[in-house]
Amino acid sequence: MASEPLSAGYLLLGSDRPKIRRALARLRGRFASESVELVDAAGTTGAEAVAACNALGLFGDGGERLVVVEGVERWRAKDAEAVAAYLADPAAGSVLALVAEGALKSEALVGAVERAGQILRFDVPKPRDPSVWVRGEFERLGIRADADAARALVEVVGDDILELASEVDKIGTWAGEDPVGRREVEELAAPTSETFVWALTDAWGARDRVAVLSACETLLERRTKEPFAIAAALAGYVSRVRAAQALAGEGLTAPEIAKRLRVKDYPARKALGHAKSYSSDELDEAVVRLAALDAALKGASRLAAELELERALVDLTASGEPAARA
């Protein structure tokens, strides 16, 4: 984009938000700062964006002007029509950049820009493991990180691309030219409200008692969360696995289950994988055991909270052959 002639209009969209931001930054870099106008589609119609393009800047080199409209997924057909009419005869020196942060309400906008401008679509590949994308970002930034470090970052942060990109940048700044492994990622990356417990839920899903207790010990030692928060997060996850198992039994696919549970595809696939380790009866019993743990942590037991939590984890991963779905 830095060397090619500018188009009259651009539509930037897709799931790879960091790439969209970088592309937009490159585009803005081709204009004087005072010749760039930033507006939001929440308070700007298509007609108003067109009017801004027609009002040529007085300070930019050669009268050039860039109008950036964020959040155009809110726009409707009439806004797309205004843009289409403008791009059929755009103002000389003006560039209209439309940025979508989600699914477009009107595909007419794509057609409008496609006819007279450029569609810049940046989608994150959808591998079964988002760490593939993370590893690519490490390589792009020249960070010496191995595959295990990339997996660890997804385990800690989750699969939100913006959050992953932010953590990759932070780790790269800290590491410099030093290699980055799992240990460095676990020490540096900031867990989200959901993912702090992923190491524990993954171990529970694999029915690995040793790993479950080790993950619990790590959380308690680091004071990442108190026993009650750990128990609550685990209970929520067990309920998700139980629901995923039931929906799979009804014949729903992984994407359909993700939509029904209101989670992304990756967490839904993890839940389905873990559901294979337990029968429906065992998951029912797990819910009951976690309810008893909740009561104990709220005062029904005189034992230390950490001990109650560890006892429950032992019960939840009681030895047995991984059961087929009931």
Number of C-alpha atoms within 10 A of each C-alpha: 11 11 6 6 7 16 18 23 27 23 22 24 25 17 19 19 20 17 19 21 13 11 17 19 11 13 18 20 12 16 16 14 13 12 19 19 17 11 17 16 21 13 7 16 21 22 17 16 25 22 14 19 25 18 11 19 20 12 13 17 12 10 13 21 31 28 22 26 22 19 19 28 20 18 19 17 14 15 22 23 17 19 24 24 13 23 22 14 10 20 19 13 19 24 25 27 25 25 23 23 17 13 13 17 13 17 13 18 24 19 15 23 24 17 13 18 21 18 18 16 15 16 13 15 12 11 10 11 14 22 22 16 21 24 21 14 18 22 13 9 12 12 22 17 23 15 15 15 23 26 20 20 28 25 21 23 22 23 21 15 19 14 16 25 19 13 20 22 15 13 20 20 12 13 15 12 11 11 13 21 18 16 11 17 23 16 10 14 19 16 20 13 12 14 18 20 24 20 20 26 24 19 19 24 23 19 21 17 19 14 17 24 20 15 20 23 15 14 19 15 11 10 10 14 16 14 22 17 13 19 23 15 20 21 21 15 19 23 17 19 26 25 20 27 25 18 18 17 12 9 10 15 14 20 15 15 24 20 13 14 15 10 13 15 18 19 17 23 19 17 26 24 16 23 27 18 20 25 18 20 12 17 20 14 14 22 18 13 17 22 15 16 23 19 12 18 20 11 10 11 13 9 12 11 18 15 11 19 22 16 13 17 24 16 14 20 21 13 11 9 10 14 14 11 15 12
